[in-house]
Amino acid sequence: MNVFESLKILLKKYGSVQKIAVGFASGVFISITPTFGFHMIIALILSTLFKINRASTLLGTWFNNPLTTPIIYYLDYKIGAYLLNINYIAFSLKPFTLDHYFSLGTAIFLPTIAGSIVLAIPISLICYYVTLFFLRRVPLFGISNKKLIYDRFERDV
């Protein structure tokens, strides 16, 4: 069994196209929050509680990866500092340790939390609709047309 077959099985577990899209968008939302190192754990807990697709939620958490982390956290901080009307301090991702960020305290943490929520909402909504669009038009990983028809029926009722 290769990776794609495994992913197909995982995605079909909660087969609804909408649940897959919600899962992916939720993972993206979680990945934008400054909970680095805990994204996957939080994603698994929330996807289990809300009964959304775990595999797609975990895939969504990969939105924030070593290449995008500096950009996302910098934007989180800048947006949050602007919204909270906090004077900017020199924001550096070096050293990238929790001790470093805890030592900076609320000067970094509060603006980053606030900014992450503001940034995560539109990005996760965009990801939801893009994922939904592609899943409904491209029979990706064998998600059947029956589920597609069922999804459309479910929306109309």
Chimera marker file (.cmm) of the C-alpha trace (Angstrom):
<marker_set name="trace">
<marker id="1" x="0.000" y="0.000" z="0.000" r="1" g="1" b="0" radius="0.5"/>
<marker id="2" x="1.509" y="3.318" z="-1.031" r="1" g="1" b="0" radius="0.5"/>
<marker id="3" x="1.037" y="6.768" z="0.502" r="1" g="1" b="0" radius="0.5"/>
<marker id="4" x="-1.770" y="7.773" z="-1.879" r="1" g="1" b="0" radius="0.5"/>
<marker id="5" x="-3.793" y="4.636" z="-1.155" r="1" g="1" b="0" radius="0.5"/>
<marker id="6" x="-3.408" y="5.255" z="2.580" r="1" g="1" b="0" radius="0.5"/>
<marker id="7" x="-4.473" y="8.876" z="2.159" r="1" g="1" b="0" radius="0.5"/>
<marker id="8" x="-7.485" y="7.785" z="0.105" r="1" g="1" b="0" radius="0.5"/>
<marker id="9" x="-8.620" y="5.470" z="2.912" r="1" g="1" b="0" radius="0.5"/>
<marker id="10" x="-8.116" y="8.173" z="5.551" r="1" g="1" b="0" radius="0.5"/>
<marker id="11" x="-9.968" y="10.833" z="3.553" r="1" g="1" b="0" radius="0.5"/>
<marker id="12" x="-12.918" y="8.527" z="2.916" r="1" g="1" b="0" radius="0.5"/>
<marker id="13" x="-13.354" y="7.738" z="6.622" r="1" g="1" b="0" radius="0.5"/>
<marker id="14" x="-15.579" y="10.778" z="7.120" r="1" g="1" b="0" radius="0.5"/>
<marker id="15" x="-16.549" y="10.717" z="3.460" r="1" g="1" b="0" radius="0.5"/>
<marker id="16" x="-18.479" y="13.957" z="3.078" r="1" g="1" b="0" radius="0.5"/>
<marker id="17" x="-16.808" y="16.458" z="0.782" r="1" g="1" b="0" radius="0.5"/>
<marker id="18" x="-17.791" y="19.241" z="3.162" r="1" g="1" b="0" radius="0.5"/>
<marker id="19" x="-16.247" y="17.493" z="6.157" r="1" g="1" b="0" radius="0.5"/>
<marker id="20" x="-13.000" y="17.085" z="4.254" r="1" g="1" b="0" radius="0.5"/>
<marker id="21" x="-12.992" y="20.792" z="3.328" r="1" g="1" b="0" radius="0.5"/>
<marker id="22" x="-13.914" y="21.829" z="6.883" r="1" g="1" b="0" radius="0.5"/>
<marker id="23" x="-11.137" y="19.616" z="8.194" r="1" g="1" b="0" radius="0.5"/>
<marker id="24" x="-8.550" y="21.139" z="5.887" r="1" g="1" b="0" radius="0.5"/>
<marker id="25" x="-9.651" y="24.692" z="6.711" r="1" g="1" b="0" radius="0.5"/>
<marker id="26" x="-9.580" y="23.887" z="10.436" r="1" g="1" b="0" radius="0.5"/>
<marker id="27" x="-6.047" y="22.576" z="10.109" r="1" g="1" b="0" radius="0.5"/>
<marker id="28" x="-4.993" y="25.736" z="8.300" r="1" g="1" b="0" radius="0.5"/>
<marker id="29" x="-6.597" y="27.855" z="11.045" r="1" g="1" b="0" radius="0.5"/>
<marker id="30" x="-4.770" y="25.905" z="13.742" r="1" g="1" b="0" radius="0.5"/>
<marker id="31" x="-1.471" y="26.141" z="11.863" r="1" g="1" b="0" radius="0.5"/>
<marker id="32" x="-1.615" y="29.943" z="11.773" r="1" g="1" b="0" radius="0.5"/>
<marker id="33" x="-1.970" y="30.220" z="15.556" r="1" g="1" b="0" radius="0.5"/>
<marker id="34" x="1.259" y="30.508" z="17.563" r="1" g="1" b="0" radius="0.5"/>
<marker id="35" x="1.034" y="27.003" z="18.969" r="1" g="1" b="0" radius="0.5"/>
<marker id="36" x="4.106" y="25.767" z="17.127" r="1" g="1" b="0" radius="0.5"/>
<marker id="37" x="4.875" y="22.165" z="17.978" r="1" g="1" b="0" radius="0.5"/>
<marker id="38" x="1.322" y="21.458" z="19.100" r="1" g="1" b="0" radius="0.5"/>
<marker id="39" x="-0.537" y="21.966" z="15.811" r="1" g="1" b="0" radius="0.5"/>
<marker id="40" x="-1.043" y="18.282" z="15.103" r="1" g="1" b="0" radius="0.5"/>
<marker id="41" x="-2.091" y="17.439" z="18.646" r="1" g="1" b="0" radius="0.5"/>
<marker id="42" x="-4.632" y="20.282" z="18.698" r="1" g="1" b="0" radius="0.5"/>
<marker id="43" x="-5.849" y="19.248" z="15.222" r="1" g="1" b="0" radius="0.5"/>
<marker id="44" x="-6.397" y="15.637" z="16.303" r="1" g="1" b="0" radius="0.5"/>
<marker id="45" x="-8.262" y="16.658" z="19.447" r="1" g="1" b="0" radius="0.5"/>
<marker id="46" x="-10.534" y="19.152" z="17.649" r="1" g="1" b="0" radius="0.5"/>
<marker id="47" x="-11.213" y="16.887" z="14.674" r="1" g="1" b="0" radius="0.5"/>
<marker id="48" x="-12.211" y="14.107" z="17.052" r="1" g="1" b="0" radius="0.5"/>
<marker id="49" x="-14.450" y="16.377" z="19.122" r="1" g="1" b="0" radius="0.5"/>
<marker id="50" x="-16.201" y="17.908" z="16.103" r="1" g="1" b="0" radius="0.5"/>
<marker id="51" x="-16.210" y="14.686" z="14.031" r="1" g="1" b="0" radius="0.5"/>
<marker id="52" x="-14.503" y="16.165" z="11.008" r="1" g="1" b="0" radius="0.5"/>
<marker id="53" x="-11.995" y="14.448" z="8.782" r="1" g="1" b="0" radius="0.5"/>
<marker id="54" x="-8.800" y="13.876" z="10.757" r="1" g="1" b="0" radius="0.5"/>
<marker id="55" x="-6.584" y="13.322" z="7.744" r="1" g="1" b="0" radius="0.5"/>
<marker id="56" x="-7.589" y="16.554" z="6.063" r="1" g="1" b="0" radius="0.5"/>
<marker id="57" x="-7.226" y="18.450" z="9.343" r="1" g="1" b="0" radius="0.5"/>
<marker id="58" x="-3.695" y="17.143" z="9.720" r="1" g="1" b="0" radius="0.5"/>
<marker id="59" x="-2.934" y="18.031" z="6.105" r="1" g="1" b="0" radius="0.5"/>
<marker id="60" x="-4.149" y="21.549" z="6.802" r="1" g="1" b="0" radius="0.5"/>
<marker id="61" x="-1.691" y="21.944" z="9.671" r="1" g="1" b="0" radius="0.5"/>
<marker id="62" x="1.134" y="21.557" z="7.171" r="1" g="1" b="0" radius="0.5"/>
<marker id="63" x="0.196" y="24.986" z="5.796" r="1" g="1" b="0" radius="0.5"/>
<marker id="64" x="2.600" y="26.281" z="8.421" r="1" g="1" b="0" radius="0.5"/>
<marker id="65" x="5.924" y="24.614" z="7.762" r="1" g="1" b="0" radius="0.5"/>
<marker id="66" x="9.579" y="25.635" z="8.161" r="1" g="1" b="0" radius="0.5"/>
<marker id="67" x="9.369" y="27.708" z="4.977" r="1" g="1" b="0" radius="0.5"/>
<marker id="68" x="6.199" y="29.611" z="5.892" r="1" g="1" b="0" radius="0.5"/>
<marker id="69" x="6.627" y="29.897" z="9.674" r="1" g="1" b="0" radius="0.5"/>
<marker id="70" x="8.721" y="33.101" z="9.656" r="1" g="1" b="0" radius="0.5"/>
<marker id="71" x="6.290" y="34.836" z="7.302" r="1" g="1" b="0" radius="0.5"/>
<marker id="72" x="3.149" y="33.707" z="9.143" r="1" g="1" b="0" radius="0.5"/>
<marker id="73" x="4.391" y="34.564" z="12.635" r="1" g="1" b="0" radius="0.5"/>
<marker id="74" x="5.782" y="37.906" z="11.472" r="1" g="1" b="0" radius="0.5"/>
<marker id="75" x="2.386" y="38.796" z="9.949" r="1" g="1" b="0" radius="0.5"/>
<marker id="76" x="0.619" y="37.521" z="13.077" r="1" g="1" b="0" radius="0.5"/>
<marker id="77" x="2.724" y="39.832" z="15.228" r="1" g="1" b="0" radius="0.5"/>
<marker id="78" x="2.466" y="42.896" z="12.983" r="1" g="1" b="0" radius="0.5"/>
<marker id="79" x="-1.326" y="42.593" z="12.605" r="1" g="1" b="0" radius="0.5"/>
<marker id="80" x="-1.804" y="42.005" z="16.342" r="1" g="1" b="0" radius="0.5"/>
<marker id="81" x="0.492" y="44.866" z="17.367" r="1" g="1" b="0" radius="0.5"/>
<marker id="82" x="-1.382" y="47.191" z="15.030" r="1" g="1" b="0" radius="0.5"/>
<marker id="83" x="-4.799" y="46.095" z="16.339" r="1" g="1" b="0" radius="0.5"/>
<marker id="84" x="-3.759" y="46.315" z="19.991" r="1" g="1" b="0" radius="0.5"/>
<marker id="85" x="-1.941" y="49.604" z="19.379" r="1" g="1" b="0" radius="0.5"/>
<marker id="86" x="1.311" y="48.262" z="20.792" r="1" g="1" b="0" radius="0.5"/>
<marker id="87" x="4.643" y="49.799" z="19.874" r="1" g="1" b="0" radius="0.5"/>
<marker id="88" x="6.567" y="47.438" z="17.667" r="1" g="1" b="0" radius="0.5"/>
<marker id="89" x="9.591" y="45.792" z="19.165" r="1" g="1" b="0" radius="0.5"/>
<marker id="90" x="12.296" y="44.128" z="17.153" r="1" g="1" b="0" radius="0.5"/>
<marker id="91" x="10.718" y="40.831" z="16.138" r="1" g="1" b="0" radius="0.5"/>
<marker id="92" x="13.174" y="38.047" z="15.521" r="1" g="1" b="0" radius="0.5"/>
<marker id="93" x="12.656" y="34.345" z="15.059" r="1" g="1" b="0" radius="0.5"/>
<marker id="94" x="16.168" y="33.673" z="16.307" r="1" g="1" b="0" radius="0.5"/>
<marker id="95" x="16.559" y="31.819" z="18.538" r="1" g="1" b="0" radius="0.5"/>
<marker id="96" x="13.456" y="29.806" z="17.725" r="1" g="1" b="0" radius="0.5"/>
<marker id="97" x="12.789" y="28.440" z="21.202" r="1" g="1" b="0" radius="0.5"/>
<marker id="98" x="9.834" y="28.658" z="23.554" r="1" g="1" b="0" radius="0.5"/>
<marker id="99" x="12.074" y="30.043" z="26.308" r="1" g="1" b="0" radius="0.5"/>
<marker id="100" x="12.982" y="32.990" z="24.084" r="1" g="1" b="0" radius="0.5"/>
<marker id="101" x="9.338" y="33.845" z="23.439" r="1" g="1" b="0" radius="0.5"/>
<marker id="102" x="8.276" y="33.354" z="27.050" r="1" g="1" b="0" radius="0.5"/>
<marker id="103" x="11.064" y="35.728" z="28.116" r="1" g="1" b="0" radius="0.5"/>
<marker id="104" x="9.612" y="38.404" z="25.823" r="1" g="1" b="0" radius="0.5"/>
<marker id="105" x="6.267" y="37.896" z="27.506" r="1" g="1" b="0" radius="0.5"/>
<marker id="106" x="3.152" y="39.774" z="26.533" r="1" g="1" b="0" radius="0.5"/>
<marker id="107" x="5.056" y="42.162" z="24.271" r="1" g="1" b="0" radius="0.5"/>
<marker id="108" x="5.201" y="39.401" z="21.671" r="1" g="1" b="0" radius="0.5"/>
<marker id="109" x="2.674" y="36.794" z="22.746" r="1" g="1" b="0" radius="0.5"/>
<marker id="110" x="-0.550" y="38.849" z="22.982" r="1" g="1" b="0" radius="0.5"/>
<marker id="111" x="-0.129" y="40.624" z="19.637" r="1" g="1" b="0" radius="0.5"/>
<marker id="112" x="0.795" y="37.347" z="17.975" r="1" g="1" b="0" radius="0.5"/>
<marker id="113" x="-2.324" y="35.619" z="19.335" r="1" g="1" b="0" radius="0.5"/>
<marker id="114" x="-4.600" y="38.489" z="18.284" r="1" g="1" b="0" radius="0.5"/>
<marker id="115" x="-2.991" y="38.776" z="14.862" r="1" g="1" b="0" radius="0.5"/>
<marker id="116" x="-3.132" y="35.046" z="14.276" r="1" g="1" b="0" radius="0.5"/>
<marker id="117" x="-6.887" y="34.945" z="14.801" r="1" g="1" b="0" radius="0.5"/>
<marker id="118" x="-7.420" y="37.889" z="12.454" r="1" g="1" b="0" radius="0.5"/>
<marker id="119" x="-5.134" y="36.340" z="9.830" r="1" g="1" b="0" radius="0.5"/>
<marker id="120" x="-6.440" y="32.787" z="10.232" r="1" g="1" b="0" radius="0.5"/>
<marker id="121" x="-10.107" y="33.575" z="9.617" r="1" g="1" b="0" radius="0.5"/>
<marker id="122" x="-9.859" y="34.804" z="6.005" r="1" g="1" b="0" radius="0.5"/>
<marker id="123" x="-7.101" y="32.362" z="5.046" r="1" g="1" b="0" radius="0.5"/>
<marker id="124" x="-8.987" y="29.348" z="6.402" r="1" g="1" b="0" radius="0.5"/>
<marker id="125" x="-12.209" y="30.504" z="4.697" r="1" g="1" b="0" radius="0.5"/>
<marker id="126" x="-10.354" y="30.797" z="1.396" r="1" g="1" b="0" radius="0.5"/>
<marker id="127" x="-8.850" y="27.338" z="1.927" r="1" g="1" b="0" radius="0.5"/>
<marker id="128" x="-12.300" y="25.926" z="2.712" r="1" g="1" b="0" radius="0.5"/>
<marker id="129" x="-13.856" y="27.211" z="-0.510" r="1" g="1" b="0" radius="0.5"/>
<marker id="130" x="-10.850" y="26.292" z="-2.674" r="1" g="1" b="0" radius="0.5"/>
<marker id="131" x="-10.791" y="22.759" z="-1.212" r="1" g="1" b="0" radius="0.5"/>
<marker id="132" x="-14.551" y="22.416" z="-1.653" r="1" g="1" b="0" radius="0.5"/>
<marker id="133" x="-14.305" y="23.653" z="-5.234" r="1" g="1" b="0" radius="0.5"/>
<marker id="134" x="-11.630" y="21.135" z="-6.178" r="1" g="1" b="0" radius="0.5"/>
<marker id="135" x="-13.187" y="18.204" z="-4.331" r="1" g="1" b="0" radius="0.5"/>
<marker id="136" x="-16.517" y="18.787" z="-6.054" r="1" g="1" b="0" radius="0.5"/>
<marker id="137" x="-15.030" y="19.109" z="-9.526" r="1" g="1" b="0" radius="0.5"/>
<marker id="138" x="-12.142" y="16.676" z="-9.467" r="1" g="1" b="0" radius="0.5"/>
<marker id="139" x="-12.840" y="13.109" z="-8.346" r="1" g="1" b="0" radius="0.5"/>
<marker id="140" x="-9.778" y="13.229" z="-6.117" r="1" g="1" b="0" radius="0.5"/>
<marker id="141" x="-8.791" y="9.990" z="-4.398" r="1" g="1" b="0" radius="0.5"/>
<marker id="142" x="-11.954" y="8.296" z="-5.617" r="1" g="1" b="0" radius="0.5"/>
<marker id="143" x="-14.455" y="10.388" z="-3.671" r="1" g="1" b="0" radius="0.5"/>
<marker id="144" x="-17.567" y="9.212" z="-5.427" r="1" g="1" b="0" radius="0.5"/>
<marker id="145" x="-20.223" y="11.193" z="-7.228" r="1" g="1" b="0" radius="0.5"/>
<marker id="146" x="-22.776" y="9.648" z="-4.845" r="1" g="1" b="0" radius="0.5"/>
<marker id="147" x="-21.218" y="11.575" z="-2.005" r="1" g="1" b="0" radius="0.5"/>
<marker id="148" x="-21.146" y="14.642" z="-4.223" r="1" g="1" b="0" radius="0.5"/>
<marker id="149" x="-24.847" y="14.296" z="-5.025" r="1" g="1" b="0" radius="0.5"/>
<marker id="150" x="-25.599" y="13.586" z="-1.355" r="1" g="1" b="0" radius="0.5"/>
<marker id="151" x="-23.672" y="16.718" z="-0.340" r="1" g="1" b="0" radius="0.5"/>
<marker id="152" x="-25.635" y="18.856" z="-2.798" r="1" g="1" b="0" radius="0.5"/>
<marker id="153" x="-28.923" y="17.338" z="-1.615" r="1" g="1" b="0" radius="0.5"/>
<marker id="154" x="-27.961" y="17.954" z="1.994" r="1" g="1" b="0" radius="0.5"/>
<marker id="155" x="-27.349" y="21.655" z="1.281" r="1" g="1" b="0" radius="0.5"/>
<marker id="156" x="-30.678" y="22.125" z="-0.472" r="1" g="1" b="0" radius="0.5"/>
<marker id="157" x="-32.736" y="20.655" z="2.362" r="1" g="1" b="0" radius="0.5"/>
<link id1="1" id2="2" r="1" g="1" b="0" radius="0.2"/>
<link id1="2" id2="3" r="1" g="1" b="0" radius="0.2"/>
<link id1="3" id2="4" r="1" g="1" b="0" radius="0.2"/>
<link id1="4" id2="5" r="1" g="1" b="0" radius="0.2"/>
<link id1="5" id2="6" r="1" g="1" b="0" radius="0.2"/>
<link id1="6" id2="7" r="1" g="1" b="0" radius="0.2"/>
<link id1="7" id2="8" r="1" g="1" b="0" radius="0.2"/>
<link id1="8" id2="9" r="1" g="1" b="0" radius="0.2"/>
<link id1="9" id2="10" r="1" g="1" b="0" radius="0.2"/>
<link id1="10" id2="11" r="1" g="1" b="0" radius="0.2"/>
<link id1="11" id2="12" r="1" g="1" b="0" radius="0.2"/>
<link id1="12" id2="13" r="1" g="1" b="0" radius="0.2"/>
<link id1="13" id2="14" r="1" g="1" b="0" radius="0.2"/>
<link id1="14" id2="15" r="1" g="1" b="0" radius="0.2"/>
<link id1="15" id2="16" r="1" g="1" b="0" radius="0.2"/>
<link id1="16" id2="17" r="1" g="1" b="0" radius="0.2"/>
<link id1="17" id2="18" r="1" g="1" b="0" radius="0.2"/>
<link id1="18" id2="19" r="1" g="1" b="0" radius="0.2"/>
<link id1="19" id2="20" r="1" g="1" b="0" radius="0.2"/>
<link id1="20" id2="21" r="1" g="1" b="0" radius="0.2"/>
<link id1="21" id2="22" r="1" g="1" b="0" radius="0.2"/>
<link id1="22" id2="23" r="1" g="1" b="0" radius="0.2"/>
<link id1="23" id2="24" r="1" g="1" b="0" radius="0.2"/>
<link id1="24" id2="25" r="1" g="1" b="0" radius="0.2"/>
<link id1="25" id2="26" r="1" g="1" b="0" radius="0.2"/>
<link id1="26" id2="27" r="1" g="1" b="0" radius="0.2"/>
<link id1="27" id2="28" r="1" g="1" b="0" radius="0.2"/>
<link id1="28" id2="29" r="1" g="1" b="0" radius="0.2"/>
<link id1="29" id2="30" r="1" g="1" b="0" radius="0.2"/>
<link id1="30" id2="31" r="1" g="1" b="0" radius="0.2"/>
<link id1="31" id2="32" r="1" g="1" b="0" radius="0.2"/>
<link id1="32" id2="33" r="1" g="1" b="0" radius="0.2"/>
<link id1="33" id2="34" r="1" g="1" b="0" radius="0.2"/>
<link id1="34" id2="35" r="1" g="1" b="0" radius="0.2"/>
<link id1="35" id2="36" r="1" g="1" b="0" radius="0.2"/>
<link id1="36" id2="37" r="1" g="1" b="0" radius="0.2"/>
<link id1="37" id2="38" r="1" g="1" b="0" radius="0.2"/>
<link id1="38" id2="39" r="1" g="1" b="0" radius="0.2"/>
<link id1="39" id2="40" r="1" g="1" b="0" radius="0.2"/>
<link id1="40" id2="41" r="1" g="1" b="0" radius="0.2"/>
<link id1="41" id2="42" r="1" g="1" b="0" radius="0.2"/>
<link id1="42" id2="43" r="1" g="1" b="0" radius="0.2"/>
<link id1="43" id2="44" r="1" g="1" b="0" radius="0.2"/>
<link id1="44" id2="45" r="1" g="1" b="0" radius="0.2"/>
<link id1="45" id2="46" r="1" g="1" b="0" radius="0.2"/>
<link id1="46" id2="47" r="1" g="1" b="0" radius="0.2"/>
<link id1="47" id2="48" r="1" g="1" b="0" radius="0.2"/>
<link id1="48" id2="49" r="1" g="1" b="0" radius="0.2"/>
<link id1="49" id2="50" r="1" g="1" b="0" radius="0.2"/>
<link id1="50" id2="51" r="1" g="1" b="0" radius="0.2"/>
<link id1="51" id2="52" r="1" g="1" b="0" radius="0.2"/>
<link id1="52" id2="53" r="1" g="1" b="0" radius="0.2"/>
<link id1="53" id2="54" r="1" g="1" b="0" radius="0.2"/>
<link id1="54" id2="55" r="1" g="1" b="0" radius="0.2"/>
<link id1="55" id2="56" r="1" g="1" b="0" radius="0.2"/>
<link id1="56" id2="57" r="1" g="1" b="0" radius="0.2"/>
<link id1="57" id2="58" r="1" g="1" b="0" radius="0.2"/>
<link id1="58" id2="59" r="1" g="1" b="0" radius="0.2"/>
<link id1="59" id2="60" r="1" g="1" b="0" radius="0.2"/>
<link id1="60" id2="61" r="1" g="1" b="0" radius="0.2"/>
<link id1="61" id2="62" r="1" g="1" b="0" radius="0.2"/>
<link id1="62" id2="63" r="1" g="1" b="0" radius="0.2"/>
<link id1="63" id2="64" r="1" g="1" b="0" radius="0.2"/>
<link id1="64" id2="65" r="1" g="1" b="0" radius="0.2"/>
<link id1="65" id2="66" r="1" g="1" b="0" radius="0.2"/>
<link id1="66" id2="67" r="1" g="1" b="0" radius="0.2"/>
<link id1="67" id2="68" r="1" g="1" b="0" radius="0.2"/>
<link id1="68" id2="69" r="1" g="1" b="0" radius="0.2"/>
<link id1="69" id2="70" r="1" g="1" b="0" radius="0.2"/>
<link id1="70" id2="71" r="1" g="1" b="0" radius="0.2"/>
<link id1="71" id2="72" r="1" g="1" b="0" radius="0.2"/>
<link id1="72" id2="73" r="1" g="1" b="0" radius="0.2"/>
<link id1="73" id2="74" r="1" g="1" b="0" radius="0.2"/>
<link id1="74" id2="75" r="1" g="1" b="0" radius="0.2"/>
<link id1="75" id2="76" r="1" g="1" b="0" radius="0.2"/>
<link id1="76" id2="77" r="1" g="1" b="0" radius="0.2"/>
<link id1="77" id2="78" r="1" g="1" b="0" radius="0.2"/>
<link id1="78" id2="79" r="1" g="1" b="0" radius="0.2"/>
<link id1="79" id2="80" r="1" g="1" b="0" radius="0.2"/>
<link id1="80" id2="81" r="1" g="1" b="0" radius="0.2"/>
<link id1="81" id2="82" r="1" g="1" b="0" radius="0.2"/>
<link id1="82" id2="83" r="1" g="1" b="0" radius="0.2"/>
<link id1="83" id2="84" r="1" g="1" b="0" radius="0.2"/>
<link id1="84" id2="85" r="1" g="1" b="0" radius="0.2"/>
<link id1="85" id2="86" r="1" g="1" b="0" radius="0.2"/>
<link id1="86" id2="87" r="1" g="1" b="0" radius="0.2"/>
<link id1="87" id2="88" r="1" g="1" b="0" radius="0.2"/>
<link id1="88" id2="89" r="1" g="1" b="0" radius="0.2"/>
<link id1="89" id2="90" r="1" g="1" b="0" radius="0.2"/>
<link id1="90" id2="91" r="1" g="1" b="0" radius="0.2"/>
<link id1="91" id2="92" r="1" g="1" b="0" radius="0.2"/>
<link id1="92" id2="93" r="1" g="1" b="0" radius="0.2"/>
<link id1="93" id2="94" r="1" g="1" b="0" radius="0.2"/>
<link id1="94" id2="95" r="1" g="1" b="0" radius="0.2"/>
<link id1="95" id2="96" r="1" g="1" b="0" radius="0.2"/>
<link id1="96" id2="97" r="1" g="1" b="0" radius="0.2"/>
<link id1="97" id2="98" r="1" g="1" b="0" radius="0.2"/>
<link id1="98" id2="99" r="1" g="1" b="0" radius="0.2"/>
<link id1="99" id2="100" r="1" g="1" b="0" radius="0.2"/>
<link id1="100" id2="101" r="1" g="1" b="0" radius="0.2"/>
<link id1="101" id2="102" r="1" g="1" b="0" radius="0.2"/>
<link id1="102" id2="103" r="1" g="1" b="0" radius="0.2"/>
<link id1="103" id2="104" r="1" g="1" b="0" radius="0.2"/>
<link id1="104" id2="105" r="1" g="1" b="0" radius="0.2"/>
<link id1="105" id2="106" r="1" g="1" b="0" radius="0.2"/>
<link id1="106" id2="107" r="1" g="1" b="0" radius="0.2"/>
<link id1="107" id2="108" r="1" g="1" b="0" radius="0.2"/>
<link id1="108" id2="109" r="1" g="1" b="0" radius="0.2"/>
<link id1="109" id2="110" r="1" g="1" b="0" radius="0.2"/>
<link id1="110" id2="111" r="1" g="1" b="0" radius="0.2"/>
<link id1="111" id2="112" r="1" g="1" b="0" radius="0.2"/>
<link id1="112" id2="113" r="1" g="1" b="0" radius="0.2"/>
<link id1="113" id2="114" r="1" g="1" b="0" radius="0.2"/>
<link id1="114" id2="115" r="1" g="1" b="0" radius="0.2"/>
<link id1="115" id2="116" r="1" g="1" b="0" radius="0.2"/>
<link id1="116" id2="117" r="1" g="1" b="0" radius="0.2"/>
<link id1="117" id2="118" r="1" g="1" b="0" radius="0.2"/>
<link id1="118" id2="119" r="1" g="1" b="0" radius="0.2"/>
<link id1="119" id2="120" r="1" g="1" b="0" radius="0.2"/>
<link id1="120" id2="121" r="1" g="1" b="0" radius="0.2"/>
<link id1="121" id2="122" r="1" g="1" b="0" radius="0.2"/>
<link id1="122" id2="123" r="1" g="1" b="0" radius="0.2"/>
<link id1="123" id2="124" r="1" g="1" b="0" radius="0.2"/>
<link id1="124" id2="125" r="1" g="1" b="0" radius="0.2"/>
<link id1="125" id2="126" r="1" g="1" b="0" radius="0.2"/>
<link id1="126" id2="127" r="1" g="1" b="0" radius="0.2"/>
<link id1="127" id2="128" r="1" g="1" b="0" radius="0.2"/>
<link id1="128" id2="129" r="1" g="1" b="0" radius="0.2"/>
<link id1="129" id2="130" r="1" g="1" b="0" radius="0.2"/>
<link id1="130" id2="131" r="1" g="1" b="0" radius="0.2"/>
<link id1="131" id2="132" r="1" g="1" b="0" radius="0.2"/>
<link id1="132" id2="133" r="1" g="1" b="0" radius="0.2"/>
<link id1="133" id2="134" r="1" g="1" b="0" radius="0.2"/>
<link id1="134" id2="135" r="1" g="1" b="0" radius="0.2"/>
<link id1="135" id2="136" r="1" g="1" b="0" radius="0.2"/>
<link id1="136" id2="137" r="1" g="1" b="0" radius="0.2"/>
<link id1="137" id2="138" r="1" g="1" b="0" radius="0.2"/>
<link id1="138" id2="139" r="1" g="1" b="0" radius="0.2"/>
<link id1="139" id2="140" r="1" g="1" b="0" radius="0.2"/>
<link id1="140" id2="141" r="1" g="1" b="0" radius="0.2"/>
<link id1="141" id2="142" r="1" g="1" b="0" radius="0.2"/>
<link id1="142" id2="143" r="1" g="1" b="0" radius="0.2"/>
<link id1="143" id2="144" r="1" g="1" b="0" radius="0.2"/>
<link id1="144" id2="145" r="1" g="1" b="0" radius="0.2"/>
<link id1="145" id2="146" r="1" g="1" b="0" radius="0.2"/>
<link id1="146" id2="147" r="1" g="1" b="0" radius="0.2"/>
<link id1="147" id2="148" r="1" g="1" b="0" radius="0.2"/>
<link id1="148" id2="149" r="1" g="1" b="0" radius="0.2"/>
<link id1="149" id2="150" r="1" g="1" b="0" radius="0.2"/>
<link id1="150" id2="151" r="1" g="1" b="0" radius="0.2"/>
<link id1="151" id2="152" r="1" g="1" b="0" radius="0.2"/>
<link id1="152" id2="153" r="1" g="1" b="0" radius="0.2"/>
<link id1="153" id2="154" r="1" g="1" b="0" radius="0.2"/>
<link id1="154" id2="155" r="1" g="1" b="0" radius="0.2"/>
<link id1="155" id2="156" r="1" g="1" b="0" radius="0.2"/>
<link id1="156" id2="157" r="1" g="1" b="0" radius="0.2"/>
</marker_set>
